[in-house]
Amino acid sequence: MQFTIEFQAGHLSRALEAVRLEIATPQEMLGRLGESLLRVNQERHDQGLAPDGSKWKELSPLTLQSKRKPKMLYDHGDLLRFHYQVGGDSLRIGTNDWKAAFHHFGTKPYTITAKKAKALKFGGMYRKRVNHPGLPTRQLVGFPASDRQLVGDVIEDHLTAVLNRVR
């Protein structure tokens, strides 16, 4: 008794070429990663969580009095409006709001003075100058283990789809 097995490398060659092309031009895969990472970051922000899962420090009572909406780090909706950008073989995720860095890293105490008006309204009072106690650190972005796992899962799913198209 004898068995004969013929190995046809054509399919394997096509599969390897498809994966090589996907890695050489990863824009579609990076776009999927960007969408996934934006979604999980937005979910964390909606819950008031830092990337490591810790709760952001609560807003002070004075800040709560002056806000239109009690949602943390959200007044006009611009601070947490994150976006992603794919360029070549890189993915950038962030915000264009210059105030985000103050919240992400926190600040030391500082003085706010009226520049365009005679006085500032703060906590229902009018003052020419306010001594602000500083902002606590409220990390907005990071790359925790859960995000690294998500990246691995998205890449695996994407490459599996590429290989399935070759069949």
N, C-alpha and C positions, 0 to 999 in steps of 0.2 A: 504494500500500500504506500502511496506517495501523494503528497500535497504540493501544489505549485501556487505560489503567491507572487503576483506581479505588483510591483509598487509603481504607481504612476505619480510622479512628482509635480505634475502640472497644477493640480489643485493646491498643493502645499505652496508652490511658487506664487500662485495668484494670491493666496492668503497672506503670505509674507510681504508681498509687494503692496497689498492694500494697507497693511499695518504700517509699513515703512512710509507710504505716502501720507497716512494720517499723522504720523509722528513728525514728518517733515513739514507739514502744513496743518498745525494744530488749532487753527482759529475756531473751527466748529466745536471742538472739544473744550477749548478754553471758554467759549461762549456759554456752553452748558454749565461749566464750573462756575462762571460768574453769576449766572441766574440762580444756581443752587446756593452759593455763598451769600448772595444778597438776601435770599429768602430766609435763611437761618439767622442772619444778622438782624433783619427786620423783626423776626419773631422775638429775638432776645431784647431788642430795644423796646418793643411793645410791652414786654414784661418787666422792663427796668432792670435788666441783668447785664453784667459785664461779660466779656467773652469766656471768662473762667467759671461763669455761673453764679457768681456772688451778686447780691442785690446792690444796686446803686444807693448811695446815701439819699435819704428822703429830702424833699425840698423844705426850706425853712418856712415857718408860718408867714413871715413878711413876703417872701416870694410867692407863696400861694395866694395871698391877698391881692397881689398886683397882676396875677396871670389871668388871661382870658379862659384858658382851659387848664384843668389841674394835671394834665399829662406831663410827665417829666421830660425835660429837654425838648419840648414841643410848644412853640408859641405860634409861629407862622407856618410851621411845617417844613422849614428849610434846613434846619440843623441835622435832622436824621434822614434827609433825602440823599441816600447813597446811590452810587452808580458804579458800573464797571466799564472797563475799556480793554479791548483786545488789540494788541499791536504786535504783529509778527508772531513770536513765540512767547509773548509775555501777557499776563493778565494783571490789571491794576484795579483795585477796589478802593473807593474812598468817597469823600464829599468835597465839594468846592467851597463849603461854608468856612470862612476863616475862623469863626468862633469855635468850631469843633475842637481844635487843639486845646483851647482853654479848659473845656470840659473833660477832654480825654486825660490830660495831664494834671488838671487842677491848677489853681493859682494861689499865690500868697495874698495877704490882705492888700487892698489898694484903695485909692481915693478916686471918686467919680465927681467931676465938676461940671457945672452947666456950661455949655459952649454956644448953643444956638438959642437959648432962652435965658430968662433971668433966674430961673430956679428949676430944680428937678422934682418930680413927684415920685415919692418912694414910700410905700407902705401907708398911703393916704395922707402923707405930710409933704410939705414943700420945703426944700432945702437948696442952698447954693452949692453945697458940697455934701457928699455922703461917704463915710468911711465903710467901705465894703469889707466884710470879714474874709473874703477870698472864696474861691470855688473848690468844693471837694473834688477829688479825682472820681470821674465816672467814665471808665474805659468804654470807648465806642467800638473799637476794632481790635482784633487779635486773631490768633490762629491756634485755638485750643485743640486738644486731641480729638474732640468730636468733629471739628472741621477737617482735620487731617483724614479722619476716617471717611467723611463725606467725599472728600476729593478722591480718595482711593476707589470708593464705590462708583462715583460718577465716571471716572476713567475706565474702570473695569466694564461698566455697562456700555459705555461708548465703544470701546474696542470690541466687545462681544457683538454689538450691532454691526460694526464694520465687517467682522468675520462672517456673520450670518448673511450679509449681502453677497459675499463671494460664493456661497454655496450654489 
